[in-house]
């Protein structure tokens, strides 16, 4: 799994959908047909901040896998975010 976040900033008045987090590996398996049902099965997390989007992604993933106990707490999400930021800056290798 490769967690990716993106600042979308859609043209709507609510800011809670500015950031999206998703599994890049999962996205590579999506076909180009916009009417295909495969897009409905993607796990994505939306949020007002990058951290909130990651947490929403994790919660959705856990729910879809029917795992009741959160495995990743907010501190873990923050560590993932910090690692992703370091990779983007070239401080770490993916």
C-alpha positions in Angstrom: 0.0 0.0 0.0 1.2 3.5 -0.9 -0.7 6.2 1.0 -1.0 9.3 -1.1 -2.7 12.6 -0.1 -3.8 15.4 -2.4 -5.1 18.9 -1.9 -8.2 19.0 -4.0 -9.9 22.3 -2.9 -13.1 21.7 -4.8 -15.2 24.8 -5.7 -17.7 24.2 -2.9 -18.3 26.3 0.3 -17.3 23.5 2.7 -13.7 23.0 3.5 -14.1 19.4 4.9 -13.4 18.0 1.4 -10.2 19.9 0.7 -7.9 16.9 1.2 -8.2 13.4 0.0 -6.1 10.3 1.1 -6.0 7.1 -1.0 -4.0 4.0 -1.8 -2.1 4.7 -5.0 -1.7 1.0 -5.6 -5.5 0.6 -5.5 -6.0 3.5 -7.9 -3.7 1.8 -10.5 -6.3 -1.0 -10.8 -9.1 1.4 -11.7 -10.2 1.3 -15.4 -10.6 4.5 -17.4 -14.4 4.0 -17.9 -16.1 6.6 -15.7 -19.3 4.6 -15.6 -17.6 1.4 -14.3 -18.5 0.2 -10.9 -14.9 -0.4 -9.9 -14.6 3.3 -8.8 -17.3 2.7 -6.1 -15.1 0.2 -4.3 -12.1 2.6 -3.8 -11.2 3.4 -0.2 -10.7 7.2 0.1 -10.6 9.5 3.0 -11.7 13.2 2.9 -10.9 15.9 5.4 -10.3 19.6 6.1 -6.6 18.8 6.7 -4.2 16.2 5.4 -4.2 14.6 8.8 -8.0 14.4 8.9 -8.1 12.9 5.4 -5.6 10.2 6.5 -7.6 9.4 9.6 -10.8 9.2 7.6 -9.0 6.9 5.1 -7.8 4.6 7.9 -11.3 4.6 9.5 -13.0 3.7 6.2 -10.4 1.0 5.5 -10.9 -0.6 9.0 -14.7 -0.4 8.5 -14.6 -2.1 5.1 -12.3 -4.8 6.6 -14.7 -5.2 9.5 -12.0 -4.4 12.1 -13.6 -2.9 15.3 -10.5 -1.7 17.1 -8.7 1.2 15.5 -5.2 0.0 14.7 -3.8 3.3 13.8 -4.3 6.1 16.3 -4.0 9.8 15.4 -0.3 9.8 16.5 0.4 7.0 14.0 -1.4 9.0 11.3 0.8 12.0 12.2 3.9 9.8 11.9 2.8 8.6 8.4 2.1 12.2 7.4 5.6 13.3 8.6 7.2 10.4 6.7 5.3 11.3 3.6 6.4 14.9 3.9 10.0 13.9 4.3 9.8 11.7 1.2 8.3 14.7 -0.7 11.2 16.9 0.4 13.7 14.2 -0.7 14.8 13.6 2.9 13.8 9.9 2.8 13.5 7.3 0.1 10.1 5.7 -0.5 
